[in-house]
Amino acid sequence: MSNTGTAWTPQTYSFETPRKQSVNTDTSSGVVVVNEQEKHDRKKKDGTLRNKTTELLFRLFLSLGAGAFIVLPPFAYSLDGKEVQQNQDGKLVLEAIKWGPTIFPIIFAAIVGGFLQAVALKHAQKGVKLGTLEQLTRTINIFSAITTPYSIKAYNWLSVILLFLWATSPIGGQASLRLLSTHLVAFRTPTDVRFLSPTNISSYLSEGSRNYGNWRAQAETLYTASLLGIAASKYRAVDLWDNVRIPYIEEIEKQMPKPGPDGWYDVINKNTTYSSLLGIPIRGLTKNITVNVQTSYSKLNCSFLGLLDGRKCWFHQDDRCFNVREPHIPDWYFPSVDTTSNFTGYGSYIIVGMNISQAIYEIPDGSRGPDPLDLIFQSGGSGGMSVARCKLSQTYLDTQVACHSSQCAVSKVRRLSIGTPRPPLFYGATPGKVGTLANFVRDFSLVSEAGKPTYSNSNQGYIYNPDDPLSSINEWVDIADVGVENFEVRMTQLINTLMGAAQGPALFIGNHDIQDNTFSQSLGRVVSAESSTGDSIDVKELFICSKDWAVMMLFAAVLLFAIGVSSAIIAYTTLAPDTLTSLSVLAAESRYFDMEHEGSTLDRDEKAIALKGRVVKIGDVEASSETGYIALATVDTDKGAVAELSIDRVYR
């Protein structure tokens, strides 16, 4: 297009309204023809009213959007502290407020932008400084609220108010997102649990007691299942039936010579050595509880473990072992030995010998009581006779049991100075060769006999290889080969496993309650129980209403609603057409715009529609003069010419 701007066909645009016509009257018919000018004016007035009403309704509709944000803070406050899972409406609100930072600024810009436009037009109708109109029409966002005062050098209270007003937009958007959230809150509830007393004086059942055979079969089944469980189960913090297992504190003390505060040792459940294959029965545990439980276990300490010549033992040639047919160790008794068997016959299981002088009726007297039990273990093997001389004592512990979800474990352990050195299971034992101590010794020896001589049983297999006891049943293993430390730990685990099973299988594999000094048919005995109170932690997801953000959200929403309503009222009561923010309006008033300057009542939208086809250009409208003049002018008619701007030319 050339600078003369003659590429378009000349045309003239006019906003001239129809001229007033004369009134025609038909006297013959008596009908007055309505004046065309009056009809036009009425139509235009009705159109203006409709536009005003439409604008009013639209601005009020936008205000309803702000009203929705007014309701949000009170509703969020009503949800404060309530459980998320029990409030579906709250979940919907949580999802809805994610859109707050997006929706609120949009509604805010629409309402506040229209409000400032309406205020500017209202003041222009009354008469106002041009600088004020510049501030009102230029400030369209938070950034322009900062830059406009600097650009037009207008540092006044209006600048501060506009900056504060637009700053409300991001604050309201963020407040809508942050006023409601969810948090996991722990509720502590005192909870009582019950467990066997660490000094339980219930004794091992005598052979002649009621229902002994059935009870012994159940105990042996529980013992064997624990013994033959997969290797991984023997390192877990709970047994096969999820009873909490008690760590072997002697091994922990070797690894950590110094305990923590108050004598506590932290238990790291990975690779922890436990005192038994069975845990301890505890009733009342919840899925999230921490409670102190006192307990105890028997501990074996051996002064000798060696592999001896079996023939010398048989022919009384080695005093470190014992003879079968004629025991030559005074006061010792081996209840499991068949005196008619030969060496290989009784060598296919672990024989346990007891000192008959210790099998007397005793009841503990305070902290003083009977000494540890003396035991001799003898196990035949392909290399000879494995013999161990040991003492069986009792270790008393205070443990901290922690349950997380459905998994419980001992998290801390420390020693207790209670009880007597002798295992409580043998308190009140019936004396003699048929008493409860002799009964336990015999049962332990025979609980897992080998299938035939010169084959190892599962007890020997566990001592030799605890991860896979059955791997040794086709061999005749020498358990002395494992060393005294391993023998002590593994034999301790077997003894405690049978002692636990002897308390009654129903305690471990069922929900049998633990009641103090109450005889139970399913247990066949009276047990001594204790209780402890722990903190049961119930973690709930709750709604949390931020009071500070709720106040800011409420302030921003109320302010926006008030502005929206005010904007609707101001716009509806303003008579002047909107001519402040339209380029078409400003261009139409320019003397370089080729058109008739009529139709002053048209607002910006009507003028924009009428002039949208015109071609305009910013350039030099006085190219023939020595000094140029830059203006916006039409270039689609023959009238006027617009030259290109040049850096070599001076403009005024």
C-alpha positions in Angstrom: 0.0 0.0 0.0 1.4 3.4 -1.0 1.7 6.3 1.3 -1.1 8.1 -0.4 -3.5 5.3 0.7 -5.6 5.2 -2.6 -5.7 1.4 -2.9 -9.3 1.3 -1.5 -12.5 2.5 -3.2 -13.4 5.8 -1.6 -16.4 5.6 0.6 -18.1 7.7 3.2 -19.3 6.5 6.6 -21.9 8.4 8.5 -23.5 8.0 11.9 -26.1 10.6 11.0 -29.5 9.9 12.5 -32.7 10.3 10.3 -34.0 13.9 10.0 -37.2 14.8 11.6 -40.1 14.4 9.1 -43.4 16.1 9.1 -46.5 14.7 10.6 -49.0 13.3 8.1 -52.6 13.2 9.1 -55.3 11.5 7.1 -58.4 13.5 8.2 -60.8 11.5 6.1 -60.0 8.3 8.0 -59.2 10.0 11.3 -55.9 8.0 11.6 -52.7 9.9 12.5 -49.6 8.5 11.0 -47.0 8.2 13.7 -44.1 10.5 13.3 -41.1 8.4 12.1 -38.7 10.4 14.2 -40.6 9.5 17.4 -40.7 5.9 16.5 -37.0 5.9 15.9 -36.3 7.7 19.2 -38.5 5.3 21.1 -36.9 2.3 19.5 -33.4 3.6 20.3 -34.4 4.3 23.9 -35.9 0.8 24.3 -32.6 -0.6 22.9 -30.5 1.4 25.3 -32.7 0.2 28.2 -32.4 -3.4 27.1 -28.6 -3.0 26.9 -28.4 -1.4 30.3 -30.5 -4.2 31.8 -28.5 -6.9 30.1 -25.3 -5.3 31.4 -26.8 -5.0 34.9 -27.8 -8.7 35.0 -24.4 -9.7 33.6 -22.5 -7.8 36.3 -24.8 -9.2 39.0 -24.2 -12.7 37.6 -20.5 -12.1 38.0 -21.1 -11.0 41.6 -22.7 -14.4 42.3 -19.3 -16.0 41.5 -17.8 -13.9 44.2 -20.7 -14.9 46.5 -19.7 -18.6 46.0 -16.3 -17.7 47.5 -18.1 -16.0 50.5 -19.8 -19.3 51.4 -16.5 -21.3 51.2 -14.8 -20.1 54.4 -17.8 -20.8 56.7 -18.2 -24.2 55.2 -14.5 -25.0 55.5 -14.7 -23.8 59.2 -17.6 -26.2 59.8 -15.5 -29.1 58.5 -12.6 -28.3 60.9 -11.6 -31.3 62.9 -14.0 -33.7 61.2 -12.9 -37.0 59.7 -12.3 -37.0 56.0 -13.7 -40.6 55.5 -17.0 -39.7 57.1 -17.7 -36.5 55.2 -18.2 -36.9 51.4 -19.2 -33.2 51.0 -15.8 -32.2 52.4 -14.0 -34.4 49.8 -15.9 -32.5 47.1 -14.9 -29.2 48.5 -11.2 -30.4 48.6 -11.4 -31.2 45.0 -13.2 -27.9 44.2 -10.7 -25.6 45.9 -7.9 -26.9 43.7 -9.4 -24.7 41.0 -9.6 -21.6 43.3 -6.2 -20.1 42.2 -7.4 -20.3 38.6 -11.1 -19.3 38.9 -10.8 -16.5 41.5 -8.4 -14.3 39.6 -10.6 -14.6 36.5 -13.7 -13.6 38.3 -11.8 -10.9 40.1 -10.4 -9.4 36.9 -13.8 -9.4 35.2 -15.5 -7.7 38.2 -12.8 -5.2 39.2 -12.0 -4.4 35.6 -15.6 -3.6 34.9 -15.9 -1.7 38.1 -12.9 0.6 37.3 -14.3 1.2 33.8 -17.8 2.1 35.3 -16.2 4.4 37.9 -14.1 6.2 35.3 -17.1 6.7 33.0 -19.2 8.0 35.9 -16.6 10.5 36.9 -16.0 11.5 33.3 -19.7 12.2 33.0 -19.5 14.5 36.1 -16.1 16.0 35.2 -12.8 14.8 36.5 -9.1 15.3 36.0 -7.7 13.4 33.0 -4.9 11.9 35.2 -7.6 10.2 37.3 -9.2 8.7 34.2 -5.7 7.6 33.0 -5.1 5.8 36.3 -8.5 4.1 36.3 -8.4 2.9 32.7 -4.7 1.9 32.7 -4.7 -0.1 35.9 -5.9 -3.5 34.6 -3.8 -5.9 36.8 -1.4 -5.9 39.7 1.6 -5.2 37.5 0.0 -2.1 35.9 -1.1 -1.0 39.4 2.7 -0.7 40.1 3.9 0.7 36.8 1.1 3.2 36.0 1.9 5.7 38.8 5.5 5.7 37.7 4.6 6.1 34.0 2.3 9.1 34.4 3.9 10.5 37.6 0.8 10.1 39.6 1.7 9.3 43.2 -1.5 9.7 45.2 -4.0 7.9 47.3 -5.7 6.5 44.3 -2.5 4.7 43.3 -2.3 3.1 46.8 -6.0 2.1 46.7 -5.7 0.6 43.2 -2.5 -1.3 44.2 -4.3 -2.7 47.3 -7.3 -3.6 45.3 -5.4 -5.6 42.7 -3.2 -7.2 45.3 -6.4 -8.8 46.7 -6.6 -11.0 43.6 -3.6 -13.3 44.2 -4.3 -13.3 47.9 -7.8 -14.5 47.4 -6.7 -17.1 44.9 -4.1 -18.5 47.3 -6.5 -18.3 50.3 -9.1 -20.4 48.4 -6.5 -23.1 48.0 -5.0 -23.0 51.5 -8.0 -22.5 53.7 -8.9 -26.2 53.9 -6.5 -29.1 54.0 -6.2 -32.6 55.5 -3.7 -33.8 58.1 -3.1 -37.2 59.8 -3.7 -36.7 63.5 -2.8 -39.2 66.2 -5.2 -39.8 69.0 -3.8 -41.4 72.1 -6.1 -43.7 74.1 -5.0 -45.6 77.2 -5.4 -49.3 76.4 -5.0 -52.3 78.8 -3.3 -55.4 77.6 -2.9 -58.8 79.4 -0.1 -61.2 79.3 1.5 -64.1 81.2 3.3 -63.1 84.4 7.1 -63.2 84.0 7.1 -65.1 87.3 4.2 -67.3 86.3 4.1 -70.1 89.0 2.0 -72.5 86.9 4.0 -75.7 86.7 4.6 -78.2 84.0 1.8 -80.8 84.0 2.4 -84.1 85.6 1.9 -87.3 83.6 -1.0 -88.4 85.7 -2.8 -85.0 85.5 -6.2 -84.5 83.8 -6.2 -84.8 80.0 -2.4 -84.9 79.9 -2.2 -87.0 76.8 -4.3 -84.7 74.7 -2.6 -81.6 76.0 0.9 -83.1 75.4 -0.1 -83.9 71.8 -1.2 -80.4 71.2 2.0 -78.9 72.7 4.2 -81.2 70.6 2.3 -80.2 67.4 2.9 -76.5 68.2 6.5 -77.2 69.0 7.2 -79.1 65.8 5.4 -76.6 63.6 7.6 -73.8 65.1 10.7 -75.9 64.7 10.2 -76.9 61.1 9.0 -73.5 59.9 10.7 -71.9 56.9 14.0 -70.2 57.6 12.7 -66.7 57.2 10.1 -67.2 59.9 12.8 -67.8 62.5 14.1 -64.3 62.0 10.8 -62.5 62.1 9.7 -60.3 65.0 6.6 -62.5 65.4 6.0 -66.2 65.3 4.0 -68.2 62.8 0.8 -67.1 64.7 1.8 -63.4 65.0 2.7 -63.6 68.7 5.5 -61.1 69.6 8.8 -62.8 70.0 11.2 -61.8 72.7 14.8 -60.8 71.7 17.7 -62.7 73.3 19.2 -59.8 75.4 22.5 -61.6 76.0 23.3 -61.3 72.2 22.2 -57.7 72.2 24.5 -56.9 75.1 27.4 -58.4 73.2 26.7 -56.1 70.2 26.0 -53.0 72.3 27.9 -53.2 75.6 26.4 -49.9 76.9 22.6 -49.5 77.1 20.8 -46.3 76.4 18.9 -44.1 78.9 17.3 -46.1 81.8 19.0 -49.3 80.7 17.0 -49.6 77.4 18.5 -51.3 74.4 17.0 -50.5 71.0 16.0 -53.6 69.1 16.9 -53.7 65.4 14.6 -56.4 64.1 16.8 -57.3 61.2 19.0 -60.3 62.1 17.9 -60.2 65.7 18.4 -63.3 67.8 15.3 -64.4 69.6 14.9 -66.4 72.8 12.3 -68.7 71.4 10.7 -69.8 68.2 7.3 -69.0 69.9 6.3 -65.5 70.9 4.5 -64.5 74.0 0.7 -64.4 74.0 -0.6 -60.8 74.6 -4.3 -59.8 74.6 -5.6 -56.4 73.9 -3.0 -55.2 71.4 -4.4 -52.8 68.8 -3.0 -51.9 65.4 -1.2 -48.8 66.7 -0.1 -49.2 70.3 3.0 -48.9 72.4 3.0 -50.7 75.7 5.5 -52.1 78.2 5.3 -55.8 78.8 7.2 -57.7 81.4 8.3 -61.2 80.5 11.0 -63.7 81.0 12.7 -66.7 79.3 15.0 -69.5 80.3 18.6 -69.2 79.4 21.1 -72.0 79.1 24.7 -71.5 80.2 27.1 -74.4 79.5 30.4 -74.9 81.2 31.3 -77.8 78.9 30.5 -79.0 75.4 32.6 -81.7 73.8 32.5 -84.7 71.4 33.5 -87.8 73.4 34.1 -91.4 72.5 30.7 -93.0 72.7 32.2 -96.4 73.6 34.1 -95.0 76.5 30.9 -93.4 77.8 29.1 -96.8 77.4 31.8 -98.7 79.4 32.2 -96.1 82.1 35.6 -95.0 80.9 34.8 -91.2 80.7 33.3 -89.4 83.6 32.3 -86.4 81.5 29.4 -88.5 80.1 26.9 -90.7 81.8 26.2 -94.4 81.5 22.7 -95.7 80.5 22.3 -99.0 82.4 24.0 -98.0 85.6 24.3 -94.2 85.8 27.5 -93.6 87.7 26.8 -89.9 88.4 25.2 -89.6 91.8 21.8 -88.0 92.1 21.4 -87.8 88.3 18.4 -89.2 86.6 17.7 -89.6 82.8 13.9 -90.1 82.5 13.9 -90.6 78.8 16.5 -93.4 78.7 15.4 -97.0 78.0 17.8 -99.0 80.0 17.3 -102.0 77.7 18.5 -100.1 74.6 22.0 -100.1 73.2 24.3 -97.2 72.4 22.9 -96.6 69.0 19.3 -96.8 70.3 19.5 -94.0 72.8 21.9 -92.1 70.7 19.3 -91.2 68.1 17.9 -88.3 70.1 19.1 -85.7 72.7 18.9 -87.2 76.1 18.5 -84.7 79.0 19.6 -85.6 82.5 18.4 -83.9 85.7 19.7 -83.8 89.2 17.1 -85.6 91.3 18.1 -83.5 94.4 16.8 -80.4 92.6 13.3 -81.9 91.9 11.8 -80.9 95.2 8.7 -79.0 96.1 9.7 -75.3 96.3 7.8 -72.0 96.3 9.7 -68.8 95.7 10.1 -66.5 98.7 10.3 -62.9 97.5 13.5 -62.2 95.6 15.3 -65.3 97.1 14.5 -68.6 95.6 15.9 -71.9 94.3 19.1 -71.9 92.3 19.3 -72.6 88.5 18.7 -76.1 87.4 21.7 -78.4 86.5 21.2 -80.3 83.2 23.3 -82.7 81.1 22.7 -83.0 77.4 23.9 -86.0 75.5 23.5 -86.7 71.8 24.9 -89.5 69.8 26.4 -89.0 66.4 28.7 -90.5 63.8 31.8 -89.1 65.4 30.9 -90.0 69.0 28.9 -88.6 71.8 28.2 -84.9 72.1 28.0 -84.0 75.8 27.1 -80.6 77.4 27.0 -79.7 81.1 24.8 -76.6 81.6 22.8 -74.6 84.0 19.3 -73.4 83.2 18.4 -70.0 84.7 15.7 -67.4 84.1 16.2 -63.9 82.5 13.6 -61.3 83.3 12.9 -58.4 80.9 11.0 -55.3 80.5 10.1 -54.9 76.8 8.4 -52.2 74.8 6.0 -53.6 72.3 5.1 -51.4 69.4 2.5 -52.2 66.9 2.3 -50.3 63.6 -0.7 -51.2 61.5 -1.1 -54.9 62.0 2.6 -55.7 62.6 3.8 -55.8 66.2 7.4 -56.2 67.5 9.6 -55.5 70.5 11.3 -52.1 69.9 13.2 -51.8 73.2 14.3 -54.2 75.9 16.0 -54.0 79.3 16.8 -56.3 82.2 14.6 -56.5 85.3 15.7 -57.5 88.8 12.8 -59.6 89.8 12.0 -63.3 90.2 14.3 -66.2 91.0 17.1 -67.8 89.0 15.1 -71.0 88.5 12.6 -71.1 85.6 9.1 -70.3 87.0 7.7 -73.3 85.1 9.2 -75.5 87.8 7.9 -73.6 90.8 5.7 -75.9 92.8 6.9 -78.9 90.8 6.0 -82.3 92.2 9.1 -83.9 93.4 10.8 -87.2 92.5 11.4 -89.2 89.4 7.8 -88.9 88.2 7.4 -85.2 89.0 6.9 -82.3 86.7 10.6 -81.5 86.3 11.2 -85.2 85.3 8.2 -84.9 83.0 9.6 -81.9 81.1 13.0 -83.5 80.8 11.5 -86.7 79.4 9.1 -84.8 77.0 11.9 -82.6 75.7 14.1 -85.7 74.9 11.3 -87.5 73.1 9.4 -84.6 71.5 11.0 -85.4 68.1 12.5 -88.9 68.0 14.3 -90.1 65.0 12.7 -92.6 62.7 15.4 -95.2 63.5 18.8 -95.5 65.1 21.8 -93.7 63.6 19.5 -91.0 62.1 19.2 -87.5 63.6 15.9 -86.2 64.8 14.7 -82.6 64.2 16.0 -81.3 67.6 19.5 -82.4 66.6 18.9 -81.1 63.1 17.9 -77.7 64.5 21.0 -77.4 66.7 23.2 -78.4 63.7 21.4 -76.2 61.1 18.5 -74.1 62.4 17.5 -72.8 58.9 16.8 -76.3 57.7 16.5 -78.9 60.4 15.2 -81.6 58.0 18.5 -81.4 56.0 20.2 -83.5 58.7 17.6 -86.2 59.3 19.3 -88.6 56.9 22.6 -88.2 58.7 23.8 -88.8 62.2 25.2 -85.4 63.1 27.5 -84.4 65.9 25.9 -81.3 67.5 29.1 -80.5 69.4 30.6 -79.4 66.1 28.5 -76.1 66.3 30.5 -74.8 69.2 29.4 -73.9 72.7 28.0 -70.4 71.9 25.7 -71.6 69.1 24.7 -74.6 71.2 23.7 -72.4 74.1 21.5 -70.1 71.9 19.9 -72.8 69.9 19.2 -75.1 72.8 17.8 -72.1 74.7 15.4 -71.5 71.8 14.2 -75.1 71.8 13.7 -75.2 75.6 11.7 -72.0 75.6 9.7 -73.1 72.6 8.6 -76.3 74.5 8.0 -74.4 77.7 5.8 -71.9 75.8 3.8 -74.7 74.1 3.5 -76.3 77.5 1.5 -73.3 78.8 -1.3 -74.4 76.5 -1.5 -74.2 72.7 -4.8 -72.3 72.9 -2.8 -69.3 74.1 -0.8 -69.0 70.9 -3.0 -70.2 68.1 -6.4 -69.0 69.3 -8.1 -66.0 71.0 -8.2 -67.7 74.4 -8.3 -64.9 77.0 -5.6 -64.6 79.7 -7.2 -64.4 83.1 -5.2 -64.4 86.3 -5.7 -67.5 88.6 -8.5 -68.9 86.6 -8.6 -72.6 85.6 -9.1 -73.2 81.9 -10.2 -76.5 80.4 -8.5 -75.7 77.1 -5.2 -75.0 78.9 -5.6 -77.7 81.6 -4.1 -75.4 84.1 -4.2 -72.2 86.1 -2.0 -69.4 84.8 -0.8 -66.2 86.4 -1.5 -63.1 84.4 -0.6 -59.4 84.5 -1.8 -56.3 82.8 -0.2 -53.1 81.5 -1.6 -49.9 80.1 -0.2 -48.5 76.9 -0.9 -45.7 74.5 -3.1 -46.9 71.6 -2.6 -44.4 68.8 -5.4 -44.1 66.3 -4.3 -42.1 63.3 -7.2 -40.3 61.5 -7.3 -38.1 58.6 -9.0 -34.8 59.6 -10.0 -31.7 57.9 -8.0 -28.7 59.0 -9.3 -25.2 58.4 -6.7 -22.5 58.4 -8.3 -19.6 60.3 -5.9 -17.0 58.8 -6.4 -18.0 55.2 -10.2 -18.3 55.9 -10.3 -14.7 57.1 -8.4 -13.5 54.1 -10.6 -15.5 51.7 -13.7 -14.1 53.4 -12.4 -10.5 53.2 -11.4 -10.9 49.5 -14.7 -12.5 48.6 -16.9 -9.9 50.4 -14.9 -7.1 48.9 -15.2 -8.6 45.5 -19.0 -9.1 45.9 -19.5 -5.5 47.1 -17.5 -4.2 44.1 -19.5 -6.4 41.7 -22.8 -5.1 43.0 -21.5 -1.5 43.1 -20.2 -1.9 39.5 -23.7 -3.0 38.3 -25.4 -0.1 40.0 -22.9 2.5 38.8 -23.0 1.2 35.2 -26.8 1.1 35.2 -27.1 4.7 36.4 -24.5 6.1 34.1 -26.0 7.8 31.0 -22.8 8.5 29.1 -21.8 5.9 26.5 -18.6 4.0 27.1 -16.1 6.0 25.0 -13.0 5.8 27.3 -11.6 2.4 26.5 -12.3 2.0 22.7 -9.8 2.7 20.0 -12.6 3.0 17.5 -14.1 5.9 19.5 -10.9 7.7 19.8 -10.0 7.2 16.1 -13.5 8.4 15.0 -12.9 11.7 16.7 -9.6 12.3 15.0 -9.5 14.9 12.2 -7.3 12.5 10.2 -10.1 9.9 10.2 -12.1 10.2 6.9 -15.7 10.0 8.2 -18.5 12.2 9.3 -18.4 12.8 13.0 -22.0 12.0 13.8 -23.7 9.5 16.1 -22.2 10.6 19.4 -24.6 8.4 21.4 -23.1 5.2 20.1 -21.0 3.4 22.7 -17.6 1.8 22.1 -19.0 -1.6 20.9 -21.4 0.0 18.4 -18.7 2.2 17.0 -16.3 -0.7 16.9 -18.9 -2.7 14.8 -19.5 0.2 12.5 -15.8 0.9 11.9 -14.3 -2.6 12.0 -13.8 -2.6 8.2 -11.8 0.6 8.0 -8.1 0.5 7.2 -5.9 2.7 9.5 -2.2 3.4 9.8 0.0 5.3 12.2 2.3 7.4 10.2 3.3 11.0 9.1 0.1 12.8 8.2 1.9 16.0 7.2 4.6 14.5 4.9 4.7 17.7 2.8 5.6 19.9 5.7 9.1 20.5 6.9 8.2 19.1 10.3 6.1 15.9 10.3 3.2 15.0 12.5 2.4 11.5 13.7 -1.2 10.4 13.9 -3.6 7.5 13.3 -5.4 8.0 10.0 -7.4 6.2 7.5 -5.7 5.0 4.3 -8.6 3.4 2.5 -10.0 6.6 0.9 -8.6 9.3 -1.4 -8.7 11.9 1.3 -5.4 12.5 3.0 -2.1 10.7 2.8 0.0 8.8 5.4 3.7 8.6 4.9 6.1 6.1 6.4 7.9 7.1 9.6 11.6 7.8 9.2 14.5 8.2 11.7 15.9 11.0 9.5 12.8 13.2 9.9 11.8 15.6 12.6 8.3 15.3 14.0 6.4 17.6 16.2 
